[in-house]
Amino acid sequence: MPHGLNLVSIIFSFIVLFSAQDRTGLTITSKSELVVVPVTVTSNGAPVRGLHASDFVLKKDGKLQGVDTFEEVVVSPGGPFPRAASSMRVAQNYVTSGSQHQDVLILLLDYLNASWSSSLRIRSYLRDIALELEKQKVSFSVCLLTTKGLIQVHSIGNTGEEFLAAVDEWQRSSAVERKTEQVEPSWSQPFEPLERVDTVQQLDSYSFAPGFKHIEKDYVAAGRLDMAAMTLQAFEQLAEGFKGVPGRKKLLWLTIGYSGMGIEPRTGKPSNVVLDFRMAEKSSRALRALSEANMAVYPIDSNGVTNPEWEKKFQPALDRISQRGSAIAEKSSNTALMLEFAAVTGGKNCTAHPDVCVTRAAEDAQSYYVLGFYLRGEAHKGWHKLAVNVKQNNLEVRARSGFMVGDISEEKSVQDDMVLTALASAFDYTAIPLKLEWKLVDSEKGSAQQIELTLTSPPGGIAITEQDWKMDVECLVYVRRVGNEEGESFPVRLSKKLMAGEARDLAGNGFRFKKVLDLPPGTYNARVLLRDNVAKKIGTVSTVVANFHTADSK
């Protein structure tokens, strides 16, 4: 594991719901893969209730499928999102109470792919968005997508002022980090001088010397590819972070989209084998994660609406940039890409004013149906098309347009990248419910103390194979001294066939693992990653640990 991984700030307040009653006993893998399809049915915009499985027509790749599982879901009224009881020495990524179908909105402000002008527009919309989110009384989280990756600035809550304060704090900390003067709050004064525009956004404006013109096109294309890959990685991290939250999640993506190819894996001979393979792998991982997390994407075009006050205030600055011939002042929206993201995930694209889009997304799918069918080994690896209709006339039906089949590539480079992506995420991965406790223990070497970590997962959290009751998990403890960019990793693999007594203990008491760390005195960010190779899932849990020598603690 590279020691130079630059972890983002660890945020501990995000958790997931976990019902011990629903997950008691052993989790045993099956050869039949269940495909779950959330479906929204409306009539003139109003939800249609009371339908049955027999009312739906479900097709995979054009072939009729039977509906093996069926549920009608009614979203619970908004309210405070439950939080786990925690202390300085206990952290977990789940709770055991709360609504199983509470609506959660995730607002993603995309500054990575934005032009200079659309970045300013996004900031000018923030107060209206915050007020509308609070008005809707829904739980929401706010994230930024920047050249540094995905950043969470507001954990799950439902207070607009807290959201604005969090964005302001991020703006101030960013200004300090850049060693520039303090900036005004982003929602009230969304102006930044041209020189603060991220370098990636200036790719189109670079000018190469005559002798190097032949590489200019490739340089710009590579930069755009990096931005697309970072966007897909952010979707993967968001989906993994919210995967453990029951019900349907709505990702509100305020963006102009990224340049380049679409998101469905393409067939045929690639024009660039290396680049196309990289994007296909990133795309497959993002689509799979979004699907498994039941997360629908609602793109909001940040170029779609003109704010008269914004235009009046910033048009002179735009004119100066345009006179310099810079391509970063304005960039057209990739509407086709945004429509595609909405279609493949079951969301809706919106080009209205952002606060109107927030209202529409919040009110969308307040009741929906969940259809499920088993593949039973009848699907090849890759992308498969879905089509859902109802037998009644004059009803509008919306569902995601496809799904992925097959495990993620077993290539070491891909597996390593998935681990690095999880470690660097702004969110703990919640597919595996985890609890982490730590304490200081005496060292056998002398007066120095060590840190003992205890990692647990409740019954049903870890899977075993159906044939021989084999458990196969990999644990990675990553610690980094607070303030440092480099850290140290401690990997352990636990793979064995369980005896009957061991299986009963796992079923009744869950999973438990201890690790003692011999670290120099200091305070550390710690993230523990657990990969279940049987269930093909990753979970992480994060906290801050401190190890002080006896003389230092007096």
MARMI-725324 format. One record per residue: x, z, y of N, C-alpha, C, O in turn. Coordinates in steps of 0.02 Angstrom, whole numbers, plus 50000, padded with zeros to 5 digits. Last residue first. Layout:
# residues N
XZYXZYXZYXZY;...
This chain:
# residues 554
500525157650680500455164350709500185163950779500095169150811;500805145450629500095147350633499985154250663499415156450670;502135143150615501785139550668501075141950678500775140750730;502525150750507502795152550573502415149250629502375151950684;501855143750404501675150750419501915152750488501555156150525;501435127150452501895131850422501715138950446501455139850501;499905119050431500355122450477500795127450438500545131350398;498965105450415499435109350375499945112450422500365108950451;497335099050419497905101950456498325106250409498055110050369;496285084550421496585090250386497185092650426497495088850462;494775076650449495415078550479495665084750443495295089650436;494005063650347494005070050382494685070950417495115066550414;492955052750250493505054050297493435060850330492885063450339;492675042550109492475048350148493075050550189493645050250165;492045028050024492565031550061492265037550097491675037650113;491795017549881491555022749927492145025849962492685026449934;491385002449802491885006349838491535011449882491045009849916;490994995049642490814998049706491405001749735491855003949700;490844990749507491084986249559490874988649628490614984849668;490564999049402489994997049444490184992049498489754989349532;491894999549354491334997949309490744995349350490464990149334;492735003549454492844996949425492304994949375492264989049356;492505011249597492215011549531492265004549500491885000049519;493635018249706493375011849682493145012649609493535014449566;493725028449842493605028549770493295021749751492775019849777;494755034849968494395028949942494335029649867494815031149832;494865045850099494915045250026494465039550004493875039350019;495795048850241495235044950214495365044050139495895041850118;496295059350370496305058050298495685054050278495125055750297;497355062850502496745059350482496805057850408497315055150386;498185078650523498155071950494497445069350490496975073150476;499355089350598498645087550591498605080150572498945075950601;500715099050523500405094550572499675093450557499405096150509;502105100450413501625103650457501355098750509501735094750537;502175087750283502485091750335501955094950380501395092350384;501305089150126501405085950190501775090550238501695096650235;500825086749976501385090450005501585086950070501985082250069;499225088349910499685084449952500215089049981500075094350008;498315087649762498705091949807499215087649844499585083849814;496695083849711497355081149727497695085749777497405087649828;495355082849595495765086649642496445083349650496725080549603;493685077949564494395076249560494775080249613494535080849670;492165075349480492575079949520493315078149509493525076949453;490475069649463491185068249460491575073049504491355074649559;489105078749385489405073649427490155073249418490435076049371;488405087149302488765090149358489085085049405489315086749459;487715079449207487415085449234487745088149297487415090949340;488495068349176487785067449191487495073549226487065072849270;489725074049151489675069349206488955068449227488795067849286;489355081549037489585085049096489545080549158489355082749212;489035071348948488505076048969488715079749032488295080849076;490295065648935489755061648963489185066148987488885064949040;490975076048874491185073848940490645069748974490545070249035;490305076448750490285082248795490475080348866490185082848914;490635063848697489935065648710489885071448759489465071348804;492045056848786491735059848727491025062048747490845062048805;492405041748872492165048648873491895050648805491565046848770;493875033248894493245033148858493015040448851493385044648826;494625031349059494595034048991493905033148960493405032448996;495535031949203495195027349158495215030249088495755031349060;496005034049358495695038049306495285033449261494735031349281;497405032549461496895029049422496665033549366497065036549331;497925035449629497835038249562497295034149526496785032349556;499015034749773498535031649727498525035149659499035037549634;499235039149928499335042549863498825039649814498255042049812;500075033650077499535033050028499735036349963500315036349943;500335036850249500585037150181499995037150133499485040250146;500485027650405500265033150363500575032650294501025028650281;500665023350578500845022650508500635028850469500625034350495;500265027250703499965021250676500125020350602499755016850566;499865043850762500315038950733499935032850707499335033350691;498855052350801499265049350853499755044150827500035040450867;498935062350659498545060650719499015058150773499505061450790;499675055050516499705060250568499325057850630499395052150651;498675049950384499075047750441499075053250493498545055650513;498315046150216498375051050270498845048350324499345045050309;497325041450086497735038850140497735043850197497205045650223;497115041049916497105045649974497585042850026498175041850013;496185032649802496745031749849496645036549908496155036049944;495725030449635495675034649695496295033649738496855033649713;494755021249525495395021649560495295025649624494835024249663;493955022749366493945023349439494655023749465495105026149430;493045020849232493655017749260493605017949336493275013849366;492405026549080492425027549153493075024649178493605025949149;491465020848943492115021048977492015021949052491605018549083;490545019948837490535025548884491215026348918491485031848922;490475008248762490935013448740490995019348788491465023348781;489355000448815489555000248745489955006448723489805009448672;489155002548952488605003548905488835004248833488545008048795;490295011949056490085005949020489565007548967489525013148943;489735021949196490135020949136489875014749100489315012649112;489825026349373489535022849316490015022849256490625023649265;489485039549484489995035649450489685032749386489335036149350;488295045749526488715042349575489235037749544489425032749573;487605053249434487395046349445487825042449493487735036449501;487845068549518487655065049456487375058149471486945057349516;488965066549662488415069649625488245065749562488475060149554;490715068249673490155063549679489585066349637489705068349580;492135075349759491575075649711491075070149726491015067849782;493775080549783493305075049792492765075449738492925075949679;494785091349863494315091049808493785085849823493395086549870;496465093849907495855090049918495435090149855495685089249800;497565105149973497215103449912496555100049930496135102949964;499105105150050498395103750060498095101649994498325096849963;500305118750051500085112050035499335111350048498985116350056;501535128350144500895127550111500735120150100501015115750134;503115136550123502715131050149502055130550110502025132150051;503875145950055503365148450102502915142950129502385144350156;504075137549899504285142649946503715144649992503135144949970;503635128949803504315127849828504545133349875505145133849890;502345130249771502815133249724503535132949750503985136149723;501285134149908501725129549872502195133349826502395138949841;499605139149924500315140849925500715135849883500495133749829;498435128650009498635132449950499385133749955499755129949986;497065125250113497775126250108497925130650046497585135650034;495775113150074496005119850090496755120150083497065115850050;494335102350081495055103550081495205110750099494825114150133;493155090850012493315097550036494075098450034494415095649991;492035077650016492745079450018492825086450048492585087750103;490905067849926490995073949966491725076049960492005076149905;489995052449912490605056449904490595062549950490315062350005;489145039349835489075045549873489665050249859489815051649801;489585022849852489685028649808489625034949850490015035849896;489265015449963488985013349899489065018749846488655019249800;489795018150088489305022850061488995020649995488505023649972;491265019150184490875015150137490425019950096490655025150072;491325024750351491435026250281490995021750239490415020650256;491785013250481491285017050444491565019150376491985015750347;492775005750531492525011050576492025015450540491845020750566;494045001850409493365001350436493205007150483493455012750474;495235002250343495255001050415494575000950448494525000050509;494875003950210495265009250243495255008450319495265013450355;494214991750185493844998150181494215003650218493905007550254;495264982750199494664982050241494274988550243494024990650295;496104987050097496324987650166495744987150215495724990650265;495274983549987495474990449998495684991550071495484996450102;495194969750004494584973650006494734981050018494364984450054;496534966249987496224965250053495584969150059495424971750112;496704968949851497084972849901496774972249970496744977150008;495864959049799495714966149788496074970549838495794975449863;496564947649842495884948749865495694956149857495414959149902;497784949049776497784948449849497084949849877497024952949930;497404949149641497674955149671497644954849747497504959949780;495864942049592496554941049614496784947249653496414950149693;494564942749558494984947949531495714947149552496144951149532;493264939449675493884937249642494304943149619494404948049656;491754947949639492254945849687492894944049648493034946949596;490654941949509491084946949540491534943849592491694937849589;489084933549530489774933849507490174939049544490054940449603;488094926149657488154928549588488894928649570489284924449592;487174928149809487804926849774487784929749704487494935049693;485704919749873486074925649853486694923449814486744917749791;484504914049999484924913549941485284919949925485194924949960;483704916050110483684909450079484124908850017484134903549986;482624930150130483284927050133483304920850090482954920350039;480964926550193481424929950147482104926750154482164921250180;479344925650255480064925350271480464929550222480314935450211;477824917350279478244921050232478974920250252479204914650265;476224917250349476934915850360477354920450315477244926450312;474734909650288475144915650296475874913550305476104908750275;473854899350253473904901450323474264908150332474104911950378;473294903950086473454899150140473524902750207473284908250217;474044912649948473534912050000473764907350055474364906750069;475164913349871474644908649850474084907949901473704903149898;476754913249956476164916749930475624911549916475614906149945;478504910549919477864908749951477324913249922477414916649872;480234908649927479684913149913479074910849952479124909450012;481744903349861481154901149897480574905749877480434906549818;483524902849859482904906449847482344903349889482454901049944;485014896449785484484896049834483864899749811483704899949752;486604903749758485974901349730485424901549783485384906449821;488374902749745487784903349788487174900249755487214894749727;489234909749601489194906249665488534907349701488174912149687;489124907149427489444910649482489394906449546489514900449545;487494903249359488214902349365488474906049426488094908049470;486274911949268486484909349333487244908849335487594913549315;485764919349162485534912449171485744909449238485414904949263;485914932649129486444927949112486284920649123486634916349097;484784938849183484854938349110485364933049090485274929449041;484254941149309484574934749295484644933449221484574927849197;482694948249353483314948749317483594941849301483224937249283;481974951449515481974947849451482674948149420483174948449455;480894958749637481504958849598481434954749534480904954549503;480314960849802480234957549738480904957749701481434956949733;479584970549916480224969849882480104967049813479824970349770;478774967950073478754968450000479454967349972479864963650001;478404977550221478654971750186478624973050111478454978550089;478114983050386477924983450315478164977050282478124971650312;478854979850492478674986850486478354988250418478334993950396;479444967250526479494969950458479374977450456479734981150422;479784970050699479764965550642479824969450576480194974350571;480024978850799479334978350775479264973850714478744973850681;481374976750821481134983450803480444983250772480284986850725;481384963350861481724965350799481474972150775481374973050715;480654963950981480414959850925480734961850860480394962150808;481484972551056480794974351041480534970450981480224973350936;482634964651065482664971251033481964973451012481864975950957;482154953951138482374952851070482414959351031482244959650972;481954960351259481374957551224481554956451151481144957751107;483264963151292482824968851279482174966551245481884970351207;483814949651303484004954251249483544960151238483414961951180;482654936451328483054941651358483204946951305482764948551266;482744924751186482424927851244482894932851276483464933651255;483194919751070483514917251130483184919851193483334917451248;483484924750904483114925950966483514923451025484114924951031;483194923250727483604921750787483174922650849482574921250848;482904935350602482614930350649483094929450708483354934350735;483304937750425483184939950493482874934450536482604929650509;483704934250297483004936050308482854938750376482324941850386;484944929250273484864936450266484144938750277483994944650266;484924915750294485194918050230485104925550220485184927950164;484354914850425484004912150366484264915250301483864917150258;485294920650512484624923450507484284921250443483954925250410;486374911850491486444918950475485754922250467485644926050420;485794900050540485984900550470486064907750448485834909650394;485644902850675485054901450635485194902250561484784904750523;486994903850707486564909650714485914908750675485674913550644;487434890650684487714896150645487254902250648487144905550597;486684883650780486604882050709486864887750665486544889550615;487184888650901486504890350880486394889050806486044892850773;488434893450970488384890050906487714891850875487664896050830;488434890951146488244894951088488214890651026488004884851028;489864886051243489194884951219489064889251157489524890851120;490694895351366490724892451299490014891751274489604896251282;491544897151518490914895951484491044892951416491464888551409;492884901251539492354903451584491674902751550491274907451552;493844896051458493584902451438492994904751481492644909451464;494464884651496493894883751452493574890451433493094890551395;495024881551662495024885751603494384884751563493844884151590;495254875051781495204871051721495194875151658495344872451604;495204881351898495844881651864495844877751799496354877151765;493884880351930494354876251968495044876151937495424871451947;493364890151848493234883151832493714878451869493924873351842;493754901651917494034900251850493954892851833494414889751807;493004900452032493734900552038494054898951971494554895351967;491714900951979491924894852013492684894652018492994889352009;491674914051934491644908551886491884902051917492234898151884;491684920652056492254921552010492264916051958492804913551941;490434916352109491074914752143491684915452097492134911352100;489534921952012489634914752015490274912952054490624908352033;489244935452012489854933251980489984925751982490504923451958;488054937952082488634942252093489284939152068489804940052099;487144928352041487274929152112487924932852124488314931252169;487094930651904487334924251929487544924852003488054922252023;486514943651903487184942451875487474936051904488044936151927;485284940951956485724945451992486444944651969486914944852008;484754932151855484864929951925485344934451964485764931852000;485324929351700485134934951742485264933051815485854932451834;484804917951582485184918851644484894924651684484304924851699;484954917751407484554919551465485014920351525485564923051519;485854914251306485184911351306484774912651368484304908951382;487064919051280487034913651329486334911251341486224906751382;486824927851179487024930751244487094925451298487184927151357;485584927451065486024922851102486194925851170485764926251214;485574937450931485304937050998485794933051040486364935051049;485194937650757485624935450812485244935150878484664933050880;484924948450644484504946050699484954943950757485094947950801;485104950050472485444948750535484954945650585484614940750569;484724963250359484534956750388484864956050457484894960850495;485234971150216485334970850288485194963750313485504958950291;485394976250086484724974850113484744974750189484334977850222;486624977350031486444982650078485734981750104485494986050141;486714965749958486674971949921486464977749967486154982649943;486814956550067486264956150020486164962849984485604965249979;488004960250129487384960350167486784960450121486294964050133;488904957950021488824964650049488174965250088487814970250081;488774944050002488614948649948488484955649975487994958949956;489214939350126488534937950104488324942750049487764945250049;490544943950128490074946050180489354945150156488944949550165;491094937450015491084944750019490584947250070490224952050057;490934923950053490614926549992490564934149994490044937049977;491744923350168491024922050172490664924950113490134928050121;493014925750114492734930350165491984929650170491624934550175;493084914450029493134921250001492844926350050492474930850029;492994904050120492494904550067492494911550037491964914350022;494134906350198493474907050229492934907750176492464911650184;495144903750102495114910150137494414911350166494144916750158;494864890650067494814895850016494744902650050494344906750029;495134884150188494454884050162494354889450108493824892450104;496524886550201496054889150250495344889350223494994894250234;497024879950084497184886950098496654889950145496384895250131;496514866650090496394870850032496484878250049496074882450031;495674857650197496264861850199496174867250146495794871950156;494564850950154495044847350195495704851150200496234848050206;494004852549982494124855250050494634851150087495084848150058;492824843749891493534844349904493654846849975493434843650022;491364853549848491724847449864492444848949880492654854749883;490374866149932490644862849873490994856449894490934854249951;490434881450026490344874250020490644871549956491114874449929;489534896150054490104893050021489974885650008489444883849981;488794897850214488684896750143489314893750113489604889150142;489164898050348489314903850307489174902950234489414906950194;490014884150431489474888750421489664894250372490254895150357;491544881950529491084880650474490534885850471490564891050503;491704883750709491934881850642491374881050593490804879650611;491584898050816491684890950805491894889650734492214893750702;490284910550817490984908450815491024901050799490554898050772;489054916750937489274913950874490014912150876490324912250929;488754923351047488664916151053488884912750989488914906550985;487804938951031488374934551022488234927451046487664925751063;487254952850959487244949851025487874945551033488424948351040;486414956050822487074953250838487034949550904486814943850907;485714968450741485594964650802486264962450829486644966450857;485244971150583485864970350622485724965650681485634959650671;484254982350502484234976550547484864976450590484994981150628;483904986850333484274987950395484264981550436484264976050409;482694993750226482954987750258483294989450323483014993150365;483085007250109482665002950150483034997250182483614995950166;484355019950117483785016650086483405012350135483405013550195;486055018250138485445020050174484855016450142484865010250140;487185013250076486855019050046486225021250081485875025650056;487615003150162487335001350096486955007150065486455006050031;488245004550281487535006250280487215004950212486605005650205;489555000550253489435006950285488715009250281488585015250279;489394987850202489634993150157489515000050187489375004850150;488964981450320488524981750261488734987250213488314990850187;490104983150402489454985850421488994986650361488664991850353;491064975950327491154983150341490494986450360490344991950338;490514962950330490634966350266490694973850276490404977750238;490534960450467489894960750432489964964250364489534968150344;491924960450487491514965550520490834966150486490574971750478;492274949050415492514955550392492104961150423491954966050390;491684939350496491434940350428491654947050400491274950350365;492524941150609491804942150614491504943450545491104948050537;493774937750559493664944550583492924946150590492714951750577;493554924150531493704928750476493594935950497493334939950458;493354919250661492814918750612492924923650555492454926950533;494614921850714494034924950744493434924750696493064929650691;495414913650634495514920850634494904924550662494704929750635;494924901150672494824903450603494914910950598494544914350562;495374900550803494654900750791494504903250720494034907050710;496754899750775496484905350813495734906050803495484911650795;496814887450708497004893650672496734899750708496504904450676;496444878650811496024879250751496174885650713495714888950688;497524880250899496864882250921496404883250861496014887950859;498534875150816498584881850843497894884450864497704890050847;498154861950791498194866650735498214873850760497924878250727;498264856750922497614856750887497604861750830497124865450821;499654858250948499144861550989498484862150953498174867550953;500604851250884500394857450852499824860950890499554865950867;500874840250962500614838950896500374845350861499994845050813;501484844451078500764842951080500464842151011499874843351001;502794846851100502454851151050501694849851049501324853851020;503314839151200503624838551134503284842651080503454841951021;502544843151313502444836551282502744836051211502444832851168;501964860251291502434855351318502364848751280502154848651223;500244865051295500884864451260501324859151295501074854351323;499164876751361499444870051371500144869851341500574873851358;497654885351324498384884851319498604877551328498274872951306;496304886151321496594884651386497354884251384497674883051435;495834889751199495674882951221496034881151286496054875251304;496244903151192496554898151149496444891151175496904887051175;495794914251257496114909151298496424903451257496804899451283;495324923751174494824919851208495134914151249494774909851274;496474930251135496154925751087495654921251121495554915551100;496764938551243497164932551232496824927651186496864921551196;495394944651340495814944851280496154938251268495874932851282;495524947051513495194943451459495664943251399496264941951406;496174952151619496014956851565495664953351506495544956451455;496324942551716496914944151676496764949051620497194949951576;495084942051782495254936951732495824939051687495824937651628;494334958251798494734952651822494924948151765494934950051707;492664961951753493364963151741493754957151767493534951451758;491094969351778491574964351800492274966551782492474972251793;489864976551768490164973151709490684967951728490704962651697;489314989851814489804985651849490194981651797490774983151783;488424995851728488244995351799488704990851838488514988151890;488944995651601488264993351610488074992451683487604988751699;490245000651614490144993751595489434991251607489334985351621;490795010251753490405009851691490185002651677489974999051722;492385003851819491715006651828491335006251761491535002451717;494025008651765493505003651780492845007251787492745012851762;495635013851820494985015551793494475010251813494485007851869;496995002051797496615006851835495945008151803495705004051762;497895001351639497624998451700497245003851737497175009451714;498365003351511498755005751567498555002151632498975000151672;497605000851403497914994951433498364996651492498694992351521;497165013851385497595010851334497955004751361498535003451345;496335015351494496935019451489497425016351440498035016251452;495335006151459495715005251521496365009151520496895006751541;494845011851344495165005351340495585003951401496125001051396;494285023351396494855024051350495215017351342495825017251335;493245017451472493775021351504494385021851460494955020951483;492475011351372492755007351427493335011051460493845007951476;492095022351296492525017251266492855013051320493445011351315;491295028451392491885031851368492365027051335492975027451344;490275018951405490695020551462491345023851440491885022251466;489715019751278490025013551299490495014751358491035011951361;489225032851284489735031151234490095024751252490695024151244;488285031951384488855036351395489415034651346490005034951363;487375023451321487725021251381488345025451395488865022751414;486965032151215487245025551201487655023151261488225020951252;486395042451285486975043851244487345037351228487955037051226;485305035851341485825038251385486465039951346487015038851371;484495033151227484815027751264485385030051308485895026751312;484425040451073484425041951144484825036751182485425035851169;484475041050934483935037250967483865039051040483315039151067;485795037850814485405042150858484835038150887484735032450868;487305035450732486585034750728486235040050771486365046050763;488615033550857488365034750790487605034650791487295033850843;489415022350955488835026850956488585027550884488365022650854;490485014250935490485018250996489905023150999489905027651040;491515007550816490885011050825490925015450886491365019750891;492254991950806492314998650835491615001550842491164998350870;493134979650718492494983050727492604990150752492994993950724;494544972350807494104973250750493464976750769493264976750827;495244969650916495514974950874495074976350813495204980850774;494494960650983495104958050951495444963350908495874961750868;492864967150936493384965250984493974962350947493964961750885;491274972050928491734967750892492234965050943492044961150986;490524988150930490834982650967491264978650919491584981450875;488954996150894489644994350877489874988650922489464984850949;487765008750878488045003650922488785002450904489175007250900;486255012550792486965013450799487235007650840486965002150837;484665020950794485095015150804485815017250809485975022950827;482985024350755483685026450748484125020250755483985015050726;481715021850879482025020250815482735023050815483045024050867;480905021450993480945027550953481205026050882480945028550833;480755011851089480515010251022480545016150975480245015950921;481415017651197480685016851200480395015551130479855017951114;482735016251160482445022951165481685022651165481355026951135;482835002351168482965005851104482655012851104482355014951055;482595000551304482114997951255482215001151187481725002651153;483705006451363483035009051378482525006751327482085010551308;484724998251310484705005451294484015008351307483765012251267;484414985751367484394986651295484324993951276483934995751232;484604988551503483944986451479483874987451404483354989551380;485994991751499485504996751519484804994851495484444999151471;486594979451453486614985551413486094990651433485784993751390;486714967251516486094968551480486054975651452485514977651430;487984966551567487434967251616486774968651582486304971051614;488724964551452488764970951486488194971951536487954977551546;488364951251424488224956551376488214963251411487764967251401;488894944751537488174944951526487984950551478487504954151490;490244946251515489944949551573489184949951565488884954951583;490364938251402490544945251398490234949151456489974954651446;490024925851453489544929051409489714936451397489274940451383;491184923451532490524924151564490024927651518489644931851541;492214922551439492254927451493491564928751523491384934451537;491414920951276491794918351333491824923851386491514929151379;491534929851120491224928351184491704924751231492314925451226;492054934351003491904927251007491634925051075491514919151086;492234948151038492764944151006492654936751017493104933151038;491124954551079491594952451131492154948151103492504944751141;489624957651026490164953251005490574950951065490404945951098;488884971850981489054968251042489694964251028490234967051020;487654975950873488354973650873488474969350935488194963850941;486624988650826486754983950881487494982350881487914986750889;485584991850698486294991950714486414986550768486314980650755;484205001950660484454996050695485194997050710485415002350732;483215007550530483845008550565484065001950595484104996850560;481745015750473482045009850503482685011550540482705016550576;481625024250321481665024750393482035018750421482555016850396;481305026650186481185020150216481165020650293480725017850324;481485039350144481805034250104481725027350135482035022550112;481845052750256481405047150236481795041950197482365040250215;482685067350187482525062550239482105056850211482005056350151;484105073450093483425073750117483315068450170483795065450195;485435074250062484965074450007484245074850029483805076449989;486705063050128486305069150131485785068750076485695063450046;488415056850132487715056450113487375063150127487705068250137;489785058250143489485052150170488755051350149488505045750149;490585073350202490255069350150489915063450183489765063550243;491755086650219491475080350245491135076650187491375076850131;492425102150264491975098550218491725092250253491505092550311;493075109650357493435108250295492995104750244493175104450185;492255111650464492915108950478493265106750413493705102550416;490685106050395491115111050426491785107850437491885101950422;488975100650383489695099850377490055105550411489765109250451;487525093650323487835099950343488585099350332488805097750277;487135077350381487385081750329487645088250360487935088250414;485625072750464486355073450463486565078550411486215083550399;484295060950485484575067050455485335066950454485645061750445;483795055150643484095053350579484425059450549484795062950584;482265058850721482975060350715483235058450645482925060150595;481175044350706481315051450717482055052650711482435048050698;479855032550674480525034450697480575041850710480085045250723;478875031750523478945032350596479645034650615479975038150577;479395021150387479215027750413479275027850489479695024250516;478725005850331479265009350366479015015850396478475016050426;478155002750174477915004050242478445008350276478605013850253;478264991250044478614996350083478294996750152478184991650185;477824987849880477634987049950477914992849990477814998649972;478704980849744478554986749785478334984549854478614979949883;479184975849582478794974449642478644980949678478484986049646;480074966649457479954972849493479604971249558479704965849587;479944953649406480044959349360479924966049393479694970749360;479164939149421479304944949463479344951049417478834953349391;479924924149357479444929549352479654935349397480244936449408;480234908749442480474915049414479894920049409479444920149451;480444891149439479994896849446480284902949410480534902449354;481794883049521481454884749458481054891149466481284896049496;482504880849637481944876449622481554878049560481054874849546;483404891349640483654884549631483114879749609483224875249569;482064901249604482794901349609483054894449593482944891849538;480524906449674480924901249642481664902349656481864904149711;478954914149667479674915249677480064909949639479964909049579;477474917549737477794912249699478544912549716478734911249773;476304931249734476924928049756477154922649708477054923149648;475254938049681475104933849740475714929849762475644925449804;475684946449582475374940149560475224935449619475074929549608;476054957749652476574953349626476294946549607476634941449615;474924958949793475174960949728475704955949705475774950549733;474564965449960474684960049912474974962849847475224968449845;474354974950062473924974950003474024969249954473604968349909;474534967050225474614972550177474184971250115473734967050115;475404957950339474874957350289475004962550235475534962550203;475754960450513475924961350442475304960850397474764963050415;475474947550632475304954150608475474954750534475354950050496;475714934250665476184939250688476054946250663476474950650672;474754927150596474734927150670475164932850698474984935950748;475194936550467474664931950486474574932450561474364937650587;476634938750358476244939950419475694934750426475714929350397;477784946250254477204941850256476784943650317476594949450326;479444947250200478974948950253478404943850254478534937850255;480354953350066479934947850090479464950550143479114955550132;481894956149981481404958550029481024952650060481324947550077;482384954849822482224950349877481704953549922481114953849904;483654957849706483124960849746483014956649809483494955049844;484114954649544484134951849611483534954449650482964953449629;485004962649420484374962549456484494959749526484914962249562;485814956849277485884958349348485224957449383484904952249378;486164963049121485664959549161485714961649234485664967549249;487054971749065487264964749071486774960749114486964955549141;487284987449149486914982949105487134975849116487374974149171;488045003649158487994996649178487624992649126487654994149066;487325019049188487625014749137487515007549157486955005549172;487435034449252487325027649275487705023049227488315023049226;486665048749180487215044049183486985037549214486415035349204;485735060649282485955057449220486515052649231486815052349285;484885056649437485135061149387485325057449324485115051749314;484405050049549485035047749522485325052649470485935052849460;483275055349603483245048249584483875046049548483875040649518;483645068249633483125067249584483105060049559482925058749502;484535066749737484805068649672484285067549617484465066049560;484595054449853484125058849818484385060449749484435055949707;485325051950003485465051749932484995056749898485015062649915;485715042950151485235046950114485385046450040485555040950016;487295044350236486765040650203486305045450168486485051250155;488115045550399487985047750331487435043450301487145039250336;489235047550530488805042950495488735045150422489225046450388;490135056350587489435058150591488975053250554488385054650548;491485053550593491245057250536490485058150534490215060350484;492645041050620492035044150645491675047350586491585044150534;494305037850661493845039550608493245043350637493335048050675;494955023950745494755030950749494225032450697493745028650690;495755012550630495375014050690495205021450690495305024850639;497405010850567496715013150558496385014350625496705016850672;498494999550532498265002650594497535004650587497095000550599;499725000650410499024999250424498795003150485498885009250489;501015002150366500925000350436500204998950454500074996350509;501205004050234501165010050275500995008450347500845013050386;500344995350106500754995150167500655001450208500095003950215;500425000049940500005000050000500445000050062500875004350069;
